[in-house]
Amino acid sequence: MIYIDKTIFPHCFVEEKKFEWDEPYIQTFPIFDLVINPELSDIEFTIEILGKNNFKSNLKKLYNILINREESFRLPNFNEVILNREFLIDKILDFSNESINKVAPWETEFYIIGEEFYLEMIEDDLKRLLIFDRNIY
């Protein structure tokens, strides 16, 4: 059976399958919103990706990095000067407030793949570097 699970966000394409020995399993594929203005700076583009796709953990990390002005040593490949820090922080807070009651697929009980896996997959698909703390803790 194939369906779209709308109880989680981002919604997921779900396919129920069976192993050759007839044991059932489920494959889940998140449907990401990647319609974002490509002219945004790397940090703004990343915030939009994180916020529109419910990457709460990385959004929270980025918020703390910006608040503490730690971007120069916690964000690899980030060489920009942040001129609009308050705007970025407010944007993160808006996205955080929107997603407070939304459950992401990587937050569910049996999911073993984390946010970073999907962020790297999005980077590969878009051929654009996303700015996030790549340390998993």
N, C-alpha and C positions, 0 to 999 in steps of 0.2 A: 504494500500500500504506500502511496506517495501523497503527502499533504504539506501544507504550510502551517507551522506552529506559530500562532499569533499571541500565545500567552507569555512569550519571552520577547525581549527586544535587544538587538535587532531580531526581527522575525526570522524563522529558519525553515529552510526546505528540508523535509524529513522523509527518509525512505526506509521502510521496514524491509529487512532482508533476512535470509537464512543462510547459515553455513552449509557446506555440503553434507554435514551430518545432521542437518535439519534443526539445529538450534537457532532461534531467532536473535537478531541484533538490529540496532537502529543506527543509521548514518544521518548525521545532522550537519547541515551547511548553512551558516549565517548568511543573510542577504543584507549586505552593507549598502549604506547610502554614501556613494562616492561622488555625488554631484556637488562639487565645491569649486568656487572660483579659482582657477589655476594661477591667477595673478597675485594671490595673497602671498605674504612673506611665508617662509617655511614654518615659523612658529605659529602664525595665524592659521595656516593650512592644517597643521597638526591639531590645533585646538578644535577646529571644525570637524576633523575626522574623529577625534576622540569623543567629542560631545554629541555629534549626530548618530554615533554608533554605540553609545553606552559603555565606553571603556572607562568605567568609574575609577578603577585603581590608578591607571596612568594619568587620568585627569587630575586626581588628587595629588599624585606625585609632582606633576607639572605645576600645580598651584603652589605647593610648598617650595618648590625650587624658585619660582618667581618671587614669592613673598620674601624668601630669605636671600634673594639675589645670588643664587648658587649656580646659575646657568653656565658660567664659564668653565666650571670643573665637573659638573654632573651631567651635562648634555654633550655627548660626543658629536663631533662634526658641526657644532653650533658656533658660528663666528659672527653673528649679527650683533649690532648694538640695539638694545631694546629702548625705544623712545616712547612707547605707549604702554608701559607696564600696567598702569591702573586699568586701562581698557581691556587688556588681555586677562587680568585677574577677574574683572567683572564678567567677562565673557565666560570664563571657566565657571564662575559661581552660578551664572544663568543656566548653563548646561547641567551643572550638578543638581540644581534645584529641580530642573525638568525631569531628571532621571532618578530622583530619590526613591520612587516606588517601583521602578522598572527592574526586572530581573534579566540579566544577560545570560546567554547560553553557557558561558564559561564560569558562571556562578552556580550552576545547577549541581545537584548531588553527585552525579556520576561522570562529570566532565573532567577530563585530565589535561586538556590543552588550555593554556592560559592566554591572556590578552596579548602578550608579546609575540606569540606565534602568529596570531592574526594580523597584528600590526606589521610584522615583517612580510607577511603574505600580501598585504595591501601595498606596501612599498614596492614589492616586485611587480605587482600588477600595474601600478600607476607609473612606475619608473621614476619615482620621486622620493627623496629622503624625508622621513618623518623625524621630528625632533622629540625624543622621549628618553627617559632614563632606562637604559637597557639592563641595568642590574635588577635581577629578580630576587626579591626578599619578602 
